[in-house]
Amino acid sequence: MYMLSQSSSTSGSSFQQLRPQSRPLLKQYPKKRQGNRERSFQSTWYNAFSWLEYFKDADACFCYPCQMFAKDSTKEKAFIESGFSNWKTAMESGKGFKKHEQSEVHMRAMASWKAKEFCEKRGQTVRNLIQVRPEHKIWLKTVFNTTKYLVAKGLSFRGHEENSILEEGLSGGLYLNTFSDRIFPQDPHLQQISTNLPTNAKYTSPEIQNGVIETLAEIVRETVANECKEAELFTLMMDGTTDSSRSEMEGVALRYWNNSKGGIVEHVVDVKLAEDRSAKGLVDIATTTLEDEGEI
């Protein structure tokens, strides 16, 4: 296994500090005999695949977003752990790079990578939003509270025809309509704050919504982890179901004694894609979940 230097965070959250992508431009790449001739990595492949990276000491290429956001996956290991170096099939249809691009693991990782880039380009990572003016903090608090309410109730955020304009009468899904139909009529001052905010600083885009959800989730996970450590004994429970794409999703919950509440509590701490449904695969999910919870 070829071990790469990972990001400074151990989780795949959108707030981790990512290492730079490795895309060296060499005059000549190491050659190896494959088939009937000598073959090597080609720097022109960078132009065709934005996710591609290469490491000379391993003479192999990897998938950057999968390295950053899917490092615990049990699939696509060649592009995540061992490295891909079959240059003969690299560009063949249905093999190599093109096959990897179509994998579910890769598409999920790419979505996470692009969402993080979107936020960073606009300087809108949620953790940086606290450094704003007082009236903006009032607005940001409302954004968090609205998100927290919908998440706690298990309600969907977006409708079929979501608009980005916070105006009454437009179909914006539950999230945006909560502002236009419920909050603004009760608080004209908050509506005025929203009107004065720049279009790119309303913090209501899908990317920011996901960022807020992840921030709230981190707070909950940290709280649960601390309570489990205090309780010393806990039970880990898992249950799976198949979603519309026929992917097995495993819910992971912790059950323990809560001293402050004086009773037993249960919390769902994660929902993970079960790529491997064997006993080992499920144990791996349980193990990574506990590690993500701060080494309970």
Secondary structure, 3 states (H helix, E strand, C coil): CCCCCCCCCCCCCCCCCCCCCCCCCCCCCCEEEECCEEEECCCCHHHHCCCEEEECCCCEEEEHHHHHHCCCCCCCHHHHHHCECCCCCCCCCCCHHHHHHCCHHHHHHHHHHHHHHHHHHCCCCHHHCCCCCHHHHHHHHHHHHHHHHHHHHCCCCCCCCCCCCCCCCCCCHHHHHHHHHHHHHHCHHHHHHHHHCCHHHCCCCHHHHHHHHHHHHHHHHHHHHHHHHHHCCEEEEEEEEECCCCCEEEEEEEEEEECCCCEEEEEEEEEEECCCCCHHHHHHHHHHHHHHCCCC
